[in-house]
């Protein structure tokens, strides 16, 4: 199944598995779904976790396991997920409570983890795009449509 996988596919698989494991351990460390500034959290590998942050991690990185199955999907997903993960990271730089639900007492370390992960994801996508000869080639099967009509 993984024979002939591209750099982007392997990169996405590794990042998704690592972050899913982190989300599971984060949930086990603090399974609360409390909200607000006093919501309990537990730090796991630099991130403040509770049930909400664990669900967000699964929601972001769970689909990565599927998108890793095709190179074009992996490249597209790496780009979109990097943006999706960087936004709360930027928000966390300025607030202890992101999206009014996720409480980050250690907001700076959370922001760093979010931003570093996003940068790594963009770097992996960039390397794959360079290897493929450009974005159009990396996303080729997503950007073409079969418009031929049987005669």
N, C-alpha and C positions, 0 to 999 in steps of 0.2 A: 504494500500500500504506500509506503513512504519512499520507495525506490524512485529515484529521479526527482525528488523534491528540490525546490529552489531554496536559495538563501532566505527569502522572505517567508516561505512556508515554514521552514525550520525555526526561524526567529520568532514568528508568531506563535508557533506551537510551544516553544520554551517559555516565552513571556506569559502566555495564557495559563499554562500549567502552574508556573510559579505563583502567579497572582491568585489563581483559584485556590491553591494550597494556603496561601496567606489569608485569603478571605475565610476559608474554613476554620483555620486556627484563630482568626480574629473573632469569628462568631462563637467558637468554643470558649474563648477567653472572656468575652462579654456579650452574651446573647440578648441583652436588653434592646427593646425597640422604643425606649423612652426618647422624648424629644425635648428641646429647649436647652438653655445654657447649663443646666445642672444634670443633663443626661449622662449616665455613667459610660466611661470608655476605658479600654485597656490598650496599651501600646504594644503592637506586634510588628517587629522589624521596622520600626520608625513611624508606623501609621497608628493613629488612634482609631480603634475599632469598637463598634457595637453592632447590633443586628442590622441597622440601616446601612452602615458602611460595608458590611459583609455582603448584603444583598446587592448593593451597588457594584461591588467587585465581581460578583457572579454574573450580574447583568452585563457588565462590560466585557469580561474576559471569557465567559462561557461560550458565547457565539464565536469567539476566536478559534475554538477547536474545530468548528465547522468551516469557517472561512479559510482555515489553513489547508483545506483539501485541494484548493486550486490556487495557482500562483497569482493570477489576476485578482482573485478574491482577497488573497492575503495582502497584496500591495494596497488595494483600496481600503481594506479594513484597518491596516496599520496606520494609514493616513487619517482616516475618520476617527478611529479610537484614540489616536494620539491627541487630536484636537479635543475630543470628548473628555479625555482624562486631564488635559492641561487646563481646561477652563476652571474646574473646581480647585486645581492647584494654584492658579492665579488668585482666585477668590480667597483661598486659605492663607495667602500671604497677608491679607488685610483684615481677616476676621477669624474669630474662634468658632463661629457657627456658620457653616456653609450650607446654602440652600435652605436656611432656616430650620433644618432638621439635623444635619450632621454636625455634631459637636467635636471640635478639634482643640483640646486644651494645648496640645503641642503643634499648633497650626504651622509653624515654620518648618518643622521636620516633615509634616504631612505634605506641605507644598513642595518641598524639595523632592520627596519620593514621587509625587505626581509629575512634576516637571522633568525629572530625570527619566522616568519611564516613558513619558511622551517623547523626549529627545531621542532615546534609544529606538523607539518605534519608528520615528521619522528617519533616523539614520539607517535602519534596516531597510525601510522602503526605498530610501535614496540609493543605497547600494544596489538593490535589486533593479531599480529603474536604470541605473548606470550600466549594470551588466546586460540588461535587455536592450540597451541602445535608445532609451527614451521612454517617457511616460506612455506615449501612444502604443509602444510595443508591449510594455508591462501590462497595460489594461486592454490590450487588443481585443480579446474575445468579449469584453464588456462593452466595447465601443462600436463594434460592428453589428450589423443586423443583416439577416439574410432576406434580401428584397427580391430575390429571383422568383419568378412565377413559372410554375410548370406549364409547358405548352403542349 
